[in-house]
Amino acid sequence: MAFVSSFLTFAFCLMPSDFTMSSSKRPDRVLPDEPVYRPLERFWPYADLPEQPTDAELAALHPELRSVLFGAPALPFSISVVFPRFDGGSYARAVELALASDEYLETVFGGELRHRARFFPGDRPLRLRELYELVGSVDGCEVLVDDRPVPYAKELWLPLVWFLIR
Protein backbone atom coordinates (compact mmCIF):
# COMPACT_ATOMS: atom_id res chain seq x y z
CA MET A 1 0.00 0.00 0.00
CA ALA A 2 2.94 2.27 0.68
CA PHE A 3 4.12 1.78 -2.89
CA VAL A 4 0.77 2.92 -4.33
CA SER A 5 0.66 6.06 -2.22
CA SER A 6 4.25 6.98 -3.12
CA PHE A 7 3.49 6.43 -6.82
CA LEU A 8 0.42 8.63 -6.66
CA THR A 9 2.42 11.34 -4.90
CA PHE A 10 5.07 11.14 -7.65
CA ALA A 11 2.45 11.21 -10.44
CA PHE A 12 0.75 14.35 -9.06
CA CYS A 13 4.07 16.15 -8.74
CA LEU A 14 4.84 15.90 -12.45
CA MET A 15 4.07 18.92 -14.54
CA PRO A 16 2.49 18.74 -18.03
CA SER A 17 5.65 20.33 -19.41
CA ASP A 18 7.54 17.18 -18.37
CA PHE A 19 5.58 15.20 -20.99
CA THR A 20 6.14 17.44 -24.01
CA MET A 21 8.70 16.41 -26.58
CA SER A 22 11.50 18.74 -27.41
CA SER A 23 11.70 19.90 -30.99
CA SER A 24 15.44 19.39 -31.22
CA LYS A 25 16.87 16.11 -32.42
CA ARG A 26 18.30 13.86 -29.78
CA PRO A 27 22.07 13.47 -30.26
CA ASP A 28 22.00 9.75 -29.41
CA ARG A 29 19.48 8.90 -32.19
CA VAL A 30 20.86 6.43 -34.74
CA LEU A 31 18.13 6.48 -37.39
CA PRO A 32 17.89 9.35 -39.88
CA ASP A 33 14.88 11.66 -39.82
CA GLU A 34 13.60 10.30 -43.15
CA PRO A 35 14.04 6.69 -44.21
CA VAL A 36 16.40 5.98 -47.09
CA TYR A 37 14.89 2.57 -47.94
CA ARG A 38 11.24 1.80 -48.70
CA PRO A 39 10.26 -1.89 -48.45
CA LEU A 40 8.33 -3.53 -51.26
CA GLU A 41 4.58 -3.84 -50.85
CA ARG A 42 4.50 -7.59 -51.44
CA PHE A 43 4.95 -9.86 -48.50
CA TRP A 44 7.49 -12.55 -49.12
CA PRO A 45 7.44 -15.57 -48.31
CA TYR A 46 3.65 -15.61 -48.55
CA ALA A 47 2.16 -17.30 -51.59
CA ASP A 48 0.86 -15.13 -54.36
CA LEU A 49 -2.75 -16.34 -54.34
CA PRO A 50 -5.26 -15.19 -56.93
CA GLU A 51 -8.08 -13.01 -55.66
CA GLN A 52 -10.72 -14.92 -57.61
CA PRO A 53 -11.33 -18.67 -57.40
CA THR A 54 -10.28 -20.76 -60.38
CA ASP A 55 -12.74 -22.60 -62.60
CA ALA A 56 -11.69 -25.91 -61.05
CA GLU A 57 -12.39 -24.57 -57.55
CA LEU A 58 -15.81 -23.29 -58.62
CA ALA A 59 -16.66 -26.62 -60.23
CA ALA A 60 -15.76 -28.47 -57.01
CA LEU A 61 -18.11 -26.39 -54.85
CA HIS A 62 -20.99 -28.17 -53.17
CA PRO A 63 -24.19 -27.28 -55.09
CA GLU A 64 -25.88 -25.82 -52.01
CA LEU A 65 -22.89 -23.57 -51.31
CA ARG A 66 -22.76 -22.56 -54.98
CA SER A 67 -26.44 -21.57 -54.95
CA VAL A 68 -25.96 -19.51 -51.77
CA LEU A 69 -22.91 -17.70 -53.13
CA PHE A 70 -24.02 -17.12 -56.73
CA GLY A 71 -27.79 -17.60 -56.67
CA ALA A 72 -29.80 -20.44 -58.06
CA PRO A 73 -28.59 -21.46 -61.51
CA ALA A 74 -31.07 -21.69 -64.35
CA LEU A 75 -30.87 -25.47 -64.72
CA PRO A 76 -33.58 -27.78 -65.97
CA PHE A 77 -35.33 -30.22 -63.67
CA SER A 78 -32.89 -32.75 -62.25
CA ILE A 79 -32.75 -35.70 -59.90
CA SER A 80 -29.55 -36.42 -57.99
CA VAL A 81 -28.54 -39.61 -56.26
CA VAL A 82 -26.07 -39.19 -53.39
CA PHE A 83 -24.49 -42.28 -51.91
CA PRO A 84 -21.53 -43.10 -49.64
CA ARG A 85 -18.79 -45.64 -50.18
CA PHE A 86 -20.05 -49.15 -49.43
CA ASP A 87 -18.74 -52.68 -49.46
CA GLY A 88 -19.72 -55.03 -52.20
CA GLY A 89 -19.10 -55.89 -55.81
CA SER A 90 -21.69 -53.39 -57.04
CA TYR A 91 -19.73 -50.37 -55.72
CA ALA A 92 -17.45 -50.20 -58.77
CA ARG A 93 -20.45 -50.41 -61.12
CA ALA A 94 -22.29 -47.73 -59.11
CA VAL A 95 -19.33 -45.36 -59.38
CA GLU A 96 -19.09 -46.11 -63.11
CA LEU A 97 -22.78 -45.23 -63.57
CA ALA A 98 -22.37 -42.11 -61.44
CA LEU A 99 -19.45 -40.99 -63.59
CA ALA A 100 -21.66 -41.40 -66.66
CA SER A 101 -24.28 -39.00 -65.23
CA ASP A 102 -24.76 -35.44 -66.45
CA GLU A 103 -22.90 -34.01 -63.48
CA TYR A 104 -20.73 -35.94 -61.07
CA LEU A 105 -19.17 -34.67 -57.87
CA GLU A 106 -17.23 -36.36 -55.08
CA THR A 107 -17.46 -34.67 -51.69
CA VAL A 108 -16.15 -35.52 -48.25
CA PHE A 109 -18.78 -34.94 -45.59
CA GLY A 110 -17.96 -35.77 -41.99
CA GLY A 111 -14.87 -37.70 -43.07
CA GLU A 112 -16.96 -39.87 -45.39
CA LEU A 113 -16.63 -39.90 -49.19
CA ARG A 114 -19.96 -39.26 -50.90
CA HIS A 115 -20.74 -39.53 -54.61
CA ARG A 116 -23.30 -37.18 -56.14
CA ALA A 117 -24.69 -38.00 -59.57
CA ARG A 118 -27.13 -35.55 -61.18
CA PHE A 119 -29.39 -36.62 -64.02
CA PHE A 120 -31.33 -34.23 -66.28
CA PRO A 121 -34.44 -35.27 -68.20
CA GLY A 122 -34.01 -36.90 -71.57
CA ASP A 123 -32.45 -40.29 -72.17
CA ARG A 124 -31.24 -40.54 -68.55
CA PRO A 125 -34.14 -42.27 -66.72
CA LEU A 126 -32.82 -45.73 -67.54
CA ARG A 127 -29.35 -44.92 -66.18
CA LEU A 128 -30.90 -43.26 -63.13
CA ARG A 129 -32.96 -46.37 -62.39
CA GLU A 130 -29.97 -48.64 -62.89
CA LEU A 131 -27.88 -46.57 -60.45
CA TYR A 132 -30.69 -46.39 -57.90
CA GLU A 133 -31.23 -50.15 -58.02
CA LEU A 134 -27.57 -50.58 -57.02
CA VAL A 135 -27.40 -47.96 -54.26
CA GLY A 136 -31.01 -47.56 -53.08
CA SER A 137 -30.62 -50.04 -50.24
CA VAL A 138 -27.34 -48.53 -48.98
CA ASP A 139 -27.57 -46.65 -45.68
CA GLY A 140 -27.02 -42.96 -46.31
CA CYS A 141 -28.34 -42.99 -49.87
CA GLU A 142 -30.29 -39.84 -50.69
CA VAL A 143 -32.42 -38.80 -53.65
CA LEU A 144 -32.53 -35.06 -54.28
CA VAL A 145 -34.94 -33.25 -56.58
CA ASP A 146 -33.34 -30.09 -57.95
CA ASP A 147 -30.57 -30.55 -55.35
CA ARG A 148 -33.02 -30.47 -52.44
CA PRO A 149 -34.28 -33.30 -50.28
CA VAL A 150 -38.03 -33.52 -50.77
CA PRO A 151 -40.55 -35.76 -49.04
CA TYR A 152 -41.22 -39.04 -50.80
CA ALA A 153 -38.44 -38.53 -53.30
CA LYS A 154 -37.70 -42.27 -53.41
CA GLU A 155 -41.31 -43.42 -53.25
CA LEU A 156 -42.96 -40.87 -55.57
CA TRP A 157 -40.51 -38.95 -57.73
CA LEU A 158 -38.40 -41.86 -58.93
CA PRO A 159 -41.38 -43.93 -60.12
CA LEU A 160 -42.74 -40.86 -61.92
CA VAL A 161 -39.42 -40.45 -63.74
CA TRP A 162 -39.35 -44.16 -64.59
CA PHE A 163 -42.57 -43.68 -66.55
CA LEU A 164 -40.38 -41.82 -69.04
CA ILE A 165 -38.52 -45.04 -69.87
CA ARG A 166 -39.67 -46.32 -73.25
C-alpha positions as CSV (number, residue, x, y, z in Angstrom):
1,M,0.0,0.0,0.0
2,A,2.9,2.3,0.7
3,F,4.1,1.8,-2.9
4,V,0.8,2.9,-4.3
5,S,0.7,6.1,-2.2
6,S,4.2,7.0,-3.1
7,F,3.5,6.4,-6.8
8,L,0.4,8.6,-6.7
9,T,2.4,11.3,-4.9
10,F,5.1,11.1,-7.7
11,A,2.4,11.2,-10.4
12,F,0.7,14.3,-9.1
13,C,4.1,16.2,-8.7
14,L,4.8,15.9,-12.4
15,M,4.1,18.9,-14.5
16,P,2.5,18.7,-18.0
17,S,5.6,20.3,-19.4
18,D,7.5,17.2,-18.4
19,F,5.6,15.2,-21.0
20,T,6.1,17.4,-24.0
21,M,8.7,16.4,-26.6
22,S,11.5,18.7,-27.4
23,S,11.7,19.9,-31.0
24,S,15.4,19.4,-31.2
25,K,16.9,16.1,-32.4
26,R,18.3,13.9,-29.8
27,P,22.1,13.5,-30.3
28,D,22.0,9.8,-29.4
29,R,19.5,8.9,-32.2
30,V,20.9,6.4,-34.7
31,L,18.1,6.5,-37.4
32,P,17.9,9.4,-39.9
33,D,14.9,11.7,-39.8
34,E,13.6,10.3,-43.2
35,P,14.0,6.7,-44.2
36,V,16.4,6.0,-47.1
37,Y,14.9,2.6,-47.9
38,R,11.2,1.8,-48.7
39,P,10.3,-1.9,-48.5
40,L,8.3,-3.5,-51.3
41,E,4.6,-3.8,-50.8
42,R,4.5,-7.6,-51.4
43,F,4.9,-9.9,-48.5
44,W,7.5,-12.6,-49.1
45,P,7.4,-15.6,-48.3
46,Y,3.7,-15.6,-48.5
47,A,2.2,-17.3,-51.6
48,D,0.9,-15.1,-54.4
49,L,-2.7,-16.3,-54.3
50,P,-5.3,-15.2,-56.9
51,E,-8.1,-13.0,-55.7
52,Q,-10.7,-14.9,-57.6
53,P,-11.3,-18.7,-57.4
54,T,-10.3,-20.8,-60.4
55,D,-12.7,-22.6,-62.6
56,A,-11.7,-25.9,-61.0
57,E,-12.4,-24.6,-57.5
58,L,-15.8,-23.3,-58.6
59,A,-16.7,-26.6,-60.2
60,A,-15.8,-28.5,-57.0
61,L,-18.1,-26.4,-54.9
62,H,-21.0,-28.2,-53.2
63,P,-24.2,-27.3,-55.1
64,E,-25.9,-25.8,-52.0
65,L,-22.9,-23.6,-51.3
66,R,-22.8,-22.6,-55.0
67,S,-26.4,-21.6,-55.0
68,V,-26.0,-19.5,-51.8
69,L,-22.9,-17.7,-53.1
70,F,-24.0,-17.1,-56.7
71,G,-27.8,-17.6,-56.7
72,A,-29.8,-20.4,-58.1
73,P,-28.6,-21.5,-61.5
74,A,-31.1,-21.7,-64.3
75,L,-30.9,-25.5,-64.7
76,P,-33.6,-27.8,-66.0
77,F,-35.3,-30.2,-63.7
78,S,-32.9,-32.8,-62.2
79,I,-32.8,-35.7,-59.9
80,S,-29.6,-36.4,-58.0
81,V,-28.5,-39.6,-56.3
82,V,-26.1,-39.2,-53.4
83,F,-24.5,-42.3,-51.9
84,P,-21.5,-43.1,-49.6
85,R,-18.8,-45.6,-50.2
86,F,-20.0,-49.1,-49.4
87,D,-18.7,-52.7,-49.5
88,G,-19.7,-55.0,-52.2
89,G,-19.1,-55.9,-55.8
90,S,-21.7,-53.4,-57.0
91,Y,-19.7,-50.4,-55.7
92,A,-17.4,-50.2,-58.8
93,R,-20.5,-50.4,-61.1
94,A,-22.3,-47.7,-59.1
95,V,-19.3,-45.4,-59.4
96,E,-19.1,-46.1,-63.1
97,L,-22.8,-45.2,-63.6
98,A,-22.4,-42.1,-61.4
99,L,-19.4,-41.0,-63.6
100,A,-21.7,-41.4,-66.7
101,S,-24.3,-39.0,-65.2
102,D,-24.8,-35.4,-66.5
103,E,-22.9,-34.0,-63.5
104,Y,-20.7,-35.9,-61.1
105,L,-19.2,-34.7,-57.9
106,E,-17.2,-36.4,-55.1
107,T,-17.5,-34.7,-51.7
108,V,-16.1,-35.5,-48.2
109,F,-18.8,-34.9,-45.6
110,G,-18.0,-35.8,-42.0
111,G,-14.9,-37.7,-43.1
112,E,-17.0,-39.9,-45.4
113,L,-16.6,-39.9,-49.2
114,R,-20.0,-39.3,-50.9
115,H,-20.7,-39.5,-54.6
116,R,-23.3,-37.2,-56.1
117,A,-24.7,-38.0,-59.6
118,R,-27.1,-35.6,-61.2
119,F,-29.4,-36.6,-64.0
120,F,-31.3,-34.2,-66.3
121,P,-34.4,-35.3,-68.2
122,G,-34.0,-36.9,-71.6
123,D,-32.5,-40.3,-72.2
124,R,-31.2,-40.5,-68.6
125,P,-34.1,-42.3,-66.7
126,L,-32.8,-45.7,-67.5
127,R,-29.3,-44.9,-66.2
128,L,-30.9,-43.3,-63.1
129,R,-33.0,-46.4,-62.4
130,E,-30.0,-48.6,-62.9
131,L,-27.9,-46.6,-60.5
132,Y,-30.7,-46.4,-57.9
133,E,-31.2,-50.1,-58.0
134,L,-27.6,-50.6,-57.0
135,V,-27.4,-48.0,-54.3
136,G,-31.0,-47.6,-53.1
137,S,-30.6,-50.0,-50.2
138,V,-27.3,-48.5,-49.0
139,D,-27.6,-46.7,-45.7
140,G,-27.0,-43.0,-46.3
141,C,-28.3,-43.0,-49.9
142,E,-30.3,-39.8,-50.7
143,V,-32.4,-38.8,-53.6
144,L,-32.5,-35.1,-54.3
145,V,-34.9,-33.3,-56.6
146,D,-33.3,-30.1,-58.0
147,D,-30.6,-30.6,-55.3
148,R,-33.0,-30.5,-52.4
149,P,-34.3,-33.3,-50.3
150,V,-38.0,-33.5,-50.8
151,P,-40.6,-35.8,-49.0
152,Y,-41.2,-39.0,-50.8
153,A,-38.4,-38.5,-53.3
154,K,-37.7,-42.3,-53.4
155,E,-41.3,-43.4,-53.2
156,L,-43.0,-40.9,-55.6
157,W,-40.5,-39.0,-57.7
158,L,-38.4,-41.9,-58.9
159,P,-41.4,-43.9,-60.1
160,L,-42.7,-40.9,-61.9
161,V,-39.4,-40.4,-63.7
162,W,-39.4,-44.2,-64.6
163,F,-42.6,-43.7,-66.5
164,L,-40.4,-41.8,-69.0
165,I,-38.5,-45.0,-69.9
166,R,-39.7,-46.3,-73.3
